[in-house]
Amino acid sequence: MKKTLSILLCSAIVGTIVSPVAGAEELNPLPVVDEKEEVRDANFYTIIGTISKITEESNGTFFATVKTAEEEFGFYFNDQTLVFDNTGKEVIIKEGMKFTAYVDSSKPMMMIYPPRYSPDVIIVHTEESGTVKLQQFDENLLNKEKDLIIHLSKETVMENLSRKPVTKEDIINKDVLIFYEVVLESYPAQAGPQKVILLERELSAIDKALKITETDVYEVNGETMIPLRLVAETLGFKVMSTGKGAIVSKGNVSFTITRGSKSYGYNKALKYFKESPQLLEEKKTYVPIEFLQLLIEHTEN
């Protein structure tokens, strides 16, 4: 029996983030792949261009085609995509708009030509005064390059990609977009951003459950075992102890789990685990990883 650290399942959310700069002369040209250099320690690379055509796909998703002298590419967007201009004001994407987008380099991309991206944030260039930068800040709000420090106030709008409020502590050493107008001449330079976007999306219940299985797992006879109550309750199930196991339920779905027995009740049917649930830590029953898939199926339905 051995406790292991392992990523057991993948939950791929194709996301990209965007950050503009105030003037077109500051933008690097395509091709897109050449843009990775400018982000350095951040986890995103830029796509830049002018939208030539917008077509409606399905289920409220749209596709923007971008043509340049070098190549053609495009990106998907829907009502979950954050779209701002360089002043931080929310805008609607239209044909003819110039934009800058940051693509999360860790997320998968469809291997087709022309390239297709799925940005989480799109920044539209305007003539109005306003700059947006992708940065990372330490606990003193000094950036990694140590040439910019920001001052947050009660007026600073701070949120994540799920539009949920975040705090100063949440953004430390994380990728953020900052929107600002004026930089005080000093070293390091100083700015008071009007808006800060943390480039993280709030985890879904399924993502949170998967995260638990990255660290709190055991291996028993070749089978991966996960904590029953912790995972089930994270997915919204009620867990009632029976003394020798538990009843896990949600709506009209019920599982009866017994420690030491490979058989378990699934509503009125009898099913079997590959390995019997066990008390592997004090007051913590562990079940085979296969049970997680059952819970996820009923979480999605």
GITA-V166823 format. One record per pair of residues at least 6 apart in sequence whose C-alpha atoms are under 7 Angstrom apart, sorted by sequence separation. I is the first residue (numbers start at 0). J is the second residue. D is the distance in Angstrom with one decimal. If there is no record, write none. Layout:
I:J:D / I:J:D
This chain:
38:44:6.3 / 55:61:4.4 / 56:62:6.6 / 65:71:5.7 / 66:72:6.5 / 83:89:4.3 / 84:90:6.4 / 109:115:6.7 / 136:142:4.2 / 141:147:5.9 / 142:148:6.3 / 158:164:4.2 / 159:165:6.5 / 182:188:6.4 / 183:189:5.1 / 217:223:5.8 / 218:224:5.9 / 232:238:6.9 / 239:245:5.4 / 240:246:6.5 / 247:253:5.7 / 248:254:6.3 / 257:263:6.7 / 263:269:5.9 / 264:270:6.2 / 278:284:4.4 / 279:285:6.4 / 54:61:5.7 / 55:62:6.3 / 65:72:5.3 / 82:89:5.7 / 83:90:5.4 / 135:142:5.4 / 136:143:6.2 / 141:148:4.4 / 157:164:5.8 / 158:165:5.0 / 182:189:5.5 / 183:190:6.3 / 216:223:6.7 / 217:224:5.0 / 238:245:6.4 / 239:246:5.2 / 246:253:6.9 / 247:254:5.0 / 256:263:5.2 / 262:269:6.7 / 263:270:5.4 / 277:284:5.5 / 278:285:6.2 / 53:61:6.8 / 54:62:5.3 / 64:72:6.2 / 65:73:5.3 / 82:90:5.9 / 108:116:6.6 / 134:142:6.5 / 135:143:6.0 / 140:148:5.6 / 141:149:6.8 / 157:165:5.6 / 182:190:4.8 / 216:224:5.6 / 217:225:6.8 / 238:246:5.8 / 239:247:6.5 / 246:254:5.6 / 247:255:6.4 / 255:263:5.6 / 256:264:6.8 / 262:270:5.6 / 263:271:6.0 / 276:284:6.6 / 277:285:5.4 / 35:44:4.6 / 53:62:5.6 / 54:63:6.6 / 64:73:4.4 / 82:91:6.9 / 140:149:5.8 / 157:166:6.9 / 181:190:6.3 / 216:225:5.0 / 238:247:4.6 / 246:255:4.6 / 254:263:6.9 / 255:264:4.7 / 262:271:4.3 / 276:285:5.5 / 277:286:6.8 / 34:44:5.8 / 35:45:6.7 / 53:63:4.5 / 63:73:5.3 / 64:74:6.9 / 215:225:6.6 / 228:238:6.3 / 237:247:5.7 / 238:248:6.7 / 245:255:6.1 / 246:256:6.2 / 254:264:5.3 / 255:265:6.7 / 261:271:5.3 / 262:272:6.2 / 276:286:4.5 / 34:45:5.5 / 52:63:5.7 / 53:64:6.3 / 62:73:6.8 / 63:74:5.4 / 179:190:6.9 / 236:247:6.3 / 237:248:5.2 / 245:256:5.3 / 254:265:4.7 / 261:272:4.9 / 276:287:6.9 / 52:64:5.1 / 62:74:5.7 / 63:75:6.4 / 179:191:6.5 / 236:248:5.5 / 237:249:6.3 / 244:256:5.4 / 245:257:6.7 / 253:265:5.9 / 254:266:6.3 / 261:273:6.7 / 50:63:6.2 / 51:64:5.7 / 62:75:4.5 / 179:192:4.4 / 212:225:6.3 / 236:249:5.1 / 244:257:4.4 / 253:266:5.1 / 261:274:5.8 / 274:287:6.4 / 31:45:6.7 / 50:64:5.9 / 51:65:5.5 / 61:75:5.6 / 62:76:6.5 / 178:192:5.3 / 179:193:5.8 / 243:257:5.9 / 244:258:5.3 / 252:266:6.2 / 261:275:4.2 / 31:46:5.4 / 50:65:4.9 / 51:66:6.7 / 60:75:6.8 / 61:76:5.4 / 177:192:6.0 / 178:193:5.8 / 243:258:5.9 / 260:275:5.0 / 272:287:6.9 / 49:65:5.9 / 60:76:5.8 / 61:77:6.2 / 102:118:6.3 / 178:194:5.2 / 259:275:5.2 / 260:276:6.7 / 48:65:6.3 / 60:77:4.8 / 177:194:5.9 / 178:195:6.5 / 258:275:6.5 / 259:276:5.8 / 29:47:6.9 / 59:77:6.1 / 100:118:6.9 / 177:195:4.7 / 258:276:4.7 / 259:277:6.1 / 176:195:5.6 / 177:196:6.6 / 257:276:6.8 / 258:277:5.3 / 100:120:6.9 / 175:195:6.6 / 176:196:5.0 / 100:121:5.5 / 175:196:5.4 / 176:197:6.7 / 99:121:6.7 / 100:122:6.5 / 175:197:4.5 / 208:230:5.4 / 98:121:6.9 / 99:122:5.6 / 174:197:6.4 / 175:198:5.4 / 98:122:5.5 / 99:123:6.8 / 174:198:5.7 / 98:123:4.4 / 208:233:6.1 / 97:123:5.8 / 98:124:5.5 / 208:234:6.8 / 96:123:6.6 / 97:124:5.5 / 170:197:6.3 / 204:233:6.1 / 205:234:6.4 / 204:234:5.4 / 138:171:5.8 / 137:171:5.2 / 136:171:5.6 / 137:172:5.4 / 136:172:5.3 / 85:122:6.3 / 135:172:5.3 / 155:192:6.4 / 156:193:6.2 / 157:194:5.9 / 158:195:6.6 / 159:196:5.4 / 160:197:6.6 / 81:119:6.1 / 82:120:5.7 / 83:121:6.4 / 84:122:5.2 / 85:123:6.3 / 135:173:5.4 / 155:193:4.8 / 156:194:4.6 / 157:195:4.8 / 158:196:5.3 / 159:197:4.5 / 160:198:6.0 / 30:69:6.4 / 80:119:5.0 / 81:120:4.5 / 82:121:4.7 / 83:122:5.0 / 84:123:4.4 / 85:124:5.8 / 135:174:5.1 / 148:187:6.4 / 155:194:5.4 / 156:195:6.2 / 157:196:6.0 / 158:197:6.1 / 159:198:6.1 / 160:199:5.6 / 161:200:5.2 / 29:69:6.8 / 80:120:5.7 / 81:121:6.2 / 82:122:5.9 / 83:123:6.2 / 84:124:5.9 / 85:125:6.6 / 134:174:5.8 / 135:175:6.2 / 146:186:6.5 / 147:187:5.0 / 148:188:6.2 / 149:189:5.6 / 150:190:6.3 / 151:191:6.2 / 159:199:5.8 / 160:200:4.7 / 161:201:5.7 / 53:94:6.4 / 72:113:5.1 / 73:114:6.5 / 74:115:5.2 / 75:116:6.3 / 76:117:6.5 / 84:125:6.6 / 133:174:6.7 / 134:175:5.5 / 146:187:4.3 / 147:188:4.7 / 148:189:5.0 / 149:190:4.9 / 150:191:4.9 / 151:192:6.9 / 159:200:6.1 / 52:94:5.6 / 71:113:6.0 / 72:114:5.0 / 73:115:5.0 / 74:116:4.4 / 75:117:5.0 / 76:118:7.0 / 86:128:6.8 / 133:175:5.7 / 134:176:6.3 / 145:187:6.5 / 146:188:5.9 / 147:189:5.7 / 148:190:6.5 / 149:191:5.6 / 51:94:5.6 / 72:115:6.0 / 73:116:6.4 / 74:117:5.4 / 86:129:4.7 / 133:176:4.6 / 149:192:6.9 / 50:94:5.2 / 51:95:5.7 / 74:118:6.9 / 85:129:5.3 / 86:130:6.9 / 132:176:5.5 / 133:177:6.7 / 50:95:5.1 / 85:130:5.7 / 131:176:6.5 / 132:177:5.5 / 49:95:5.9 / 50:96:5.6 / 85:131:6.1 / 131:177:5.5 / 132:178:7.0 / 49:96:5.5 / 50:97:6.5 / 131:178:4.6 / 49:97:4.2 / 130:178:5.8 / 131:179:6.6 / 48:97:5.7 / 49:98:6.3 / 129:178:6.9 / 130:179:5.5 / 48:98:5.8 / 129:179:5.8 / 130:180:6.0 / 47:98:5.9 / 48:99:6.8 / 129:180:4.7 / 47:99:4.5 / 128:180:6.3 / 222:274:6.8 / 46:99:5.9 / 47:100:6.2 / 45:99:6.7 / 46:100:5.0 / 45:100:5.3 / 46:101:6.2 / 45:101:4.2 / 44:101:5.1 / 45:102:5.9 / 226:283:6.5 / 227:284:5.8 / 43:101:5.4 / 44:102:5.1 / 226:284:5.9 / 227:285:5.3 / 43:102:5.0 / 44:103:6.7 / 226:285:4.4 / 227:286:5.9 / 43:103:4.5 / 44:104:6.6 / 225:285:5.0 / 226:286:6.5 / 42:103:6.0 / 43:104:5.3 / 224:285:5.5 / 225:286:5.4 / 42:104:5.9 / 224:286:5.1 / 225:287:6.2 / 224:287:4.4 / 225:288:5.9 / 21:85:6.7 / 223:287:5.7 / 224:288:5.5 / 234:298:6.6 / 222:287:6.5 / 223:288:5.6 / 19:85:6.3 / 19:99:5.1 / 18:99:5.8 / 17:99:5.9 / 18:100:5.7 / 17:100:3.5 / 18:101:6.3 / 16:100:5.7 / 17:101:4.1 / 16:101:4.1 / 15:101:5.5 / 16:102:5.4 / 15:102:3.9 / 16:103:6.6 / 14:102:6.9 / 15:103:4.8 / 14:103:6.0 / 205:295:6.9 / 87:178:6.1 / 14:106:6.6 / 86:178:6.6 / 13:106:5.4 / 13:107:6.3 / 15:117:5.9 / 16:118:5.4 / 14:117:5.6 / 15:118:3.6 / 16:119:5.0 / 17:120:4.9 / 19:122:5.7 / 13:117:6.1 / 14:118:5.2 / 15:119:4.7 / 16:120:4.6 / 17:121:4.9 / 18:122:5.8 / 14:119:5.2 / 15:120:6.5 / 16:121:6.8 / 17:122:5.7 / 19:124:6.8 / 21:128:6.9 / 87:194:6.6 / 21:129:5.7 / 21:130:4.6 / 20:130:5.2 / 19:130:6.8 / 20:131:5.4 / 19:131:5.2 / 20:132:6.7 / 18:131:5.6 / 19:132:6.6 / 18:132:5.7 / 18:133:6.1 / 41:174:6.5 / 18:176:6.5 / 16:198:7.0 / 10:206:6.7 / 8:209:6.7 / 7:212:6.7 / 7:213:6.5 / 6:213:4.8 / 5:213:4.9 / 4:213:5.7 / 5:214:6.6 / 4:214:4.9 / 3:216:5.9 / 2:216:5.7 / 3:217:5.9 / 2:217:4.1 / 1:217:5.5 / 2:218:6.1 / 0:217:6.8 / 1:218:5.2 / 0:218:5.6 / 0:219:5.1
